[in-house]
Amino acid sequence: MKLLIVHRAFPGQFQHLIKPLKKRGDHIVALGEQRLIKAGLSSVVDQLIGYTLTRGNTPQIPDGLLDLESKMIRAEAAANAIEPLVKKGYKPDLIISHSGWGESMFLSHLLPRVPQLHLLEYFYGADDGDMVFEDPFVEDGFSATPNWKTLALAQVKSLSLLASFESMSWGLSPTKFQCSQFPKRIQQRCSVIHDGINTKVVNSNSRVELTLPNGMTLKYGDPVITLVNRTFEPYRGIHVFLRALIDVQRLNPNVQTILVGQDTPQVSYGAWRKDGKGWLSSLKDELGDRLDWKRIHVLGTVSYFKLIQVMQLSSAHVYFTYPFVLSWSMLEAMSCECLLVGSRTEPVQEVIRHGDNGLLVDFRDVEGLSKKLLDILENPSKYIHIRKSARKTVEKNYELQACIRDRLKLIDKLTASNSLKHRID
């Protein structure tokens, strides 16, 4: 079959699907933003089309319209890029697109009556989502704050998604929580299938050793706490974690902490800081010598191999998050048999059963997190069964090959003869 796969940073979340689709003989045209397309993919797909943005946002445009204009600009660029191929007679059997960037907004006008499968990653403005999550540790303007202006902005931010739903035949969402954030009428035509975790590669390793930038070598069994957060923002709880670490360091002089991520004001999620500081730098200023920063090792962005080593080394892996998109890293940590200490928020609770395959602490409970980490470090054997159960959870519900099979079945169902109209109602 002929597939048009659209993702701003192709392949993005579709990376695990490409090879299985090609292996079974499907013809793939990929469409993405030229500067963000992952290098070396032209030999993997049949045709790779990159679009280029020819203009930026209108100066002094209201904040509420900034996001919509950005996605309209991207949608127009994507449509312009694929149009020459369409004029030559190209018509795919299915369009697979990430709906969050706006690129597929106009494709139904170029390719009418072609079914579309949209990856539904997140819908801003839900009643119980990130925009209304109260975080007492964050100043207004640096993160989500539940006031009418924030909610109004989220409402406008959703306009491009609402427009794309009109051409969506079916939706695909990685978790039940993420699916639940969308309007009810969208949830009713959405399948929940995770991207998948390669449990054969992401596993435990009792022989792992890791040499840190300062020359210190850590090995399995050493008291090591880990946290992975791409840009160290409140959405992923860095500010709660470091506050909890004060007592952990004070009461356990041997503990070492590894942070994976970049210290930058340009956060991945939430509002960018306006003072030019990264969140980690700001927290260093705030917490000062209450923390022993020599025992906190910031690795920056690392290779996937080193990321897995960090998790394999971990005595306790902390994953805190607002009600938002669930990170792959949480499931990867579980697949490594990490003892996961997660926030008692909906995305985490979908996966973690407290005391069975992980531990849960209220997002705002600094003292509770400290006590839990200290107990883990002092009594590691007490939690071995939880580590084993964590990996079994990933093997049962998120194993890569099973997720790929389920996604391929969905694709086949959507492209089956007479199985759907342009849009499934």
N, C-alpha and C positions, 0 to 999 in steps of 0.2 A: 504494500500500500504506500501511498505518497503522503508524507507528513511535513507540515510546516511547523517548526518549533521556534517559539519566540521568547527570548529572555534578554534583557538589557545587557547582562554580563554572562552571555551564553558560555557554558551550559547551565551555570547556576545550579538550582535544585534538580535539574534534569540530568545531571552528569552521569548518574548510574543507569539511566535508561538508554543512553545513546548506543552503546555497544550491543546490548541485547536486541534492540530494534534493528541494527545493521546486520547482526548475525542471522536473524531470521529473514533477511532480504528486503526490509522496508527501505524506501527511498526518502532521504531526509534533506530538506532545505532548512538551514538555520538562519535566523535573523536576530541581530543584536547590535548594540552600539559599538562602533568600530574600535574605539579606544579601550573598551572594557572586555572585548571578547578574549577568552583565554587562548593564549598562543598554542599553535600546533594542532588545532582542531580541523583545519581545512582538509586533512587527509582522512579524518574520521567520518565526516558527513559528506553527502554528495555535492552540496553547494553551500557555501558560507557567504552570507550577504551582510555587510556592515553598513549601518546608517550613520550619518554625521549630523550633528546639530548645527544649523546654520545661523541661529540667533539665540540670545539669552532672554532672561525675563525682562519685562517692562520695568523701567526704573520707577521706584516708589509705588509699585503695585501693592494694594492692601494684602496683608498677611494671609487672609482667608482665600484670596484668589491666586496666590503665588504657587501653591501646590497644583491647583487645577491647570493653570497656564503651563507649568512645567510639563505636565503629562500630555497636554494637547500639543505642545511643541514636539515632544518625543513621538506621539502618535502620528503626527503629520510626517515627520522624518522617516519613520518606519514604513508608512504607506508609500511614500515616494520611492523608497529604496526597493521595495518588492514589486512596484507597478510595472517596470519594464519586463520582468519575468512573466507577470500575469498577462501582459499584452501579447506575449509570444504563445499564449495558450496554456500556461501553467495553471492547474487547478488541483490542489491537494484533496485527499480524502478526509483529512482532519487537521485542524489548527490546534496546537497545544501551546498555551501561553501563560506566562506569569502575569496575573492581572494587576499587580501592584504598581507597575511602572507606567501604565497608560498606553503601551505600544500597540495593543490589539484593539484600541477603541474604535478605529476607523476601518479595520480589516474586513468587516462584514459588508462594507460598501464596495470594496474591491473584489471580494470573493463571496458573493451572496450564495446562500443555500449550502455553504460548507460548514459542517458542525464544528463547534469550538469547545475544547476542554480547557478550563481555566484553573490554574493553581491559585487557590484562595488562601493566602498566607495570613492576612490579618485585616480586620475591619475596625477602623478607628471610630470611636464614639459609642461603643456598646455601653449598656448601663452598668456593667460590672467589669469593665476593662481597665487598661492602664491609665486612661485619662481621668478616672475618678478615684484612683488609688491614693490614699493618704499616706504621705511619707513625712513624719515629723522631723527628720534629720536634714531635710533639704530646704534651702531658701527658695522663696517664690521666684520664678523666672529661670531656674536652672533645671527644673524637671517638671513632671506632671503635677499639677495642683488643681484640685476639684473646684473650679469656679465657673461661672457662666461663660466667660470669655474662652476658657479652655475647651469647654463643651461645644461652643459655637464654632470654634476653629476646627474641631474634630468633625462636626457635621458637614462643613464645607469641604474638608479634606476627603470626605467619602464620596463626593460627587462623581469623580472619575470612575470609581468602582461601580457606583450605581448605574452609570452610563454603560459600562462594559457588560453588566449583567443582561442587558437587552439582547446581546448577541451570544451569550453563553448558553451552550447546549447542556453542559453538565459541569460541575465543579469538583475539585479535588483538594482536600485539606489534610495536612500531616497529622493533626491531633483533634480529638473531640472538642477540646476547649477552643482551639482556633476556629473550628467550624461553628461553634456555638455563638461566636461574636457577630456572625453575619445575620442579616434579617431572616426571619423564619421562612419566608418564601424561597430564599436561597439555600438555607439549610436542607430543605426538602429535596433539592436536586444537587446534593453534594455527597461524594464518597470520602470516607476518612481512611487514608492509606499513608503511612509514614514513608519518608524518603528511604529509610533503611540504614542499618548499621552493619558493616562488614565484620561480623564476629570472629571470622577466621584470622583477620589481621589485628583487630582490636581486642586483645585478650590480656590475661594476667601474665606476669613474668617475674618470678621470685629471684632471678639472677640479674635483674636490671640494675645498672649503675648510671649515674648522671653527674658529669663534671660541670660545675657552675662557672660563670664568668670570673669569679674571684679565685678560682682554682680549687675550691672545696669539692670533694667528691661525695655524693650521697648514694646510699645503696638501700635496697629493699629492707624494710624493718626499722630504718631510722625514723625518728619522730618528725614527720614531714606533713604539713598542711598545704593543700593546693587550692588555687582558684584560677579559673580561666574566664577572662572578660576582655573582649577584643579591644575596647577603648576605655575601660574602667569608669563606667557611669553608674549612677544610682539605680537605673533600671535593673541592673544585675547585682546590686547589693554591696558594692565595694566599700561604701561608707559604713554600713552595718558591720561588715566583716572586720574591718580594721579596728573599730571600736571594741569588738569582742576580743580581738587579738591582744589587747593591752593586758587583760588578766591572764590570758593563756601564757603569754611570754613571762609574766611576773611569777607565775606559779610553776612553770616548766622551763627551766633555764636551757634545756637542750633542744627545744623545738625550733625547726627551721620552716620557713614559709616560702613557697614558690608562687609567684604571680605571673601568668602568661597574658600579655596584652600590651597595648601602647598607651603611654601617658600623653594624651592630646586633648585640647578643648573641643575638637570636632568629634563628638560622641557618635556612636552607632545608633543609639536610641535615646529619645528625649531631646530636649532643647540643648543646643550648643552653649557652652559657657561663654559669657560676654567679657570676661576679664582677662582672656588670653591664656589662662592656666588650664592644664589638664586636671581632671578630678584627683588623680593620685598626688600631683604636686600640691593641690589645695589641701588635701587631707594631711600631707606631711607638714604643711604650715600649721594646720589646726591642732594636730595631735602631738607634734614635736617630739620631745624626748620621753613622752609616755610610752613610746614604742622604741624597741631596739631595731633600728633600720638595717643594721649589719646582718641581722638574722632574717631579713625580708629580701628575697632575691627576685628582681623584676627581669624577666627574660625577653620582654618585647614580643615581636611576632616571630614565631618559630616554625620550623618545618613540621609536617604532619607526623613524621617519625618521632621527632623530639616531643611533640605534644603527647603522643601515646606513652612515651617513656616517663614523662612527668606524672601522668595518671597511674602508670604501673607502680611508680615509686611511692605514691601517696598513702599516708596513714588515714587521712580524712580529707575528702574532697567537698568543698563548700559550693553549693549552687543556690543562690538566692535570686529571685526575679519578681518584678511586678507581674500582675496578670497580663501576660504578653506571649509572644512567640516562644515556644520551647526550643532551647539551643540543642543542636546535635551533641555538643560537648557533654551534656548531662548524661545522655544515653551512652556515649562513648566511655565515660568514666565508669558507669555501671558495668559495661561490657568488659572493662579491665578489672572487675571485681573490686572497685573502689568502695570504700564505706562512704556513701553519699549522705551529706547533711544538707537538706534542702529547706527552702522556705515553705511555710504552710499557705501557699497560694495555689489557685486552681490549676495552672499548667503542671506544677510539680505533683500535686495531689492526684492527678490523673494517672500518674505512673507509680508514685511511691506510696507504699503502705507502711505506716510508721511501725518500726520494730520488726518488720518482716524483710523488706528489700531495701530499706534505707531509714533515715531518721528525719523527722520534721520538727522545725522550730518556727514560731511566729516571726514574720519578717522584721518586726520592730523589737524583738526580744534579744537585746544585746547580751544581757546576763545569761539568758537561757542558752544562747549559742556558745558562750564561753564555757559554761559548765559542761555542756555536751562534748565539746572538743577536748577538754581536759580529761574527762572520763575515758574517752576513746584512746587518748595517748597513754593513759595509765593502765588501761585494761584492754589491750588489743584483742586478746583471745576471746573475750566476751562477745565480740561482734563478728566473728568469722562466718557464722551461719548467715548473717545479713549480707555479707560480701558475696557469698555463693548464690544467694537468692537474687541479688541484683543482676548478676549475669544471666541467670535463668530467665528472668523477666525479659531481658533484651532478646535472648535467643527465642523465646516463645512468641513475642509480640512485635519485634522490630528487626528481625534478622533480614539482611539485605536481599537475599535471593527470594525469600517469601514475599517481601514488599514489591520487588520487581515483577514477580509473577502476577500479583494482584493488580498492579498498574497496567500490565500488558493485557490482562483480561478485560479491564475497563476500556482500554483503547479499542480493543477488538469489538467490544459490545457497541461502542459509539459509532464505529464505522461499518457495522453489519448492515447488510442490505435491508432497507425499509424499517430499520430498528428505531429511527427517530426522524422527527422533522428537523428543520433548521434549529429550532429551539424546543427543548423538552419542557412542557408546562406541567 
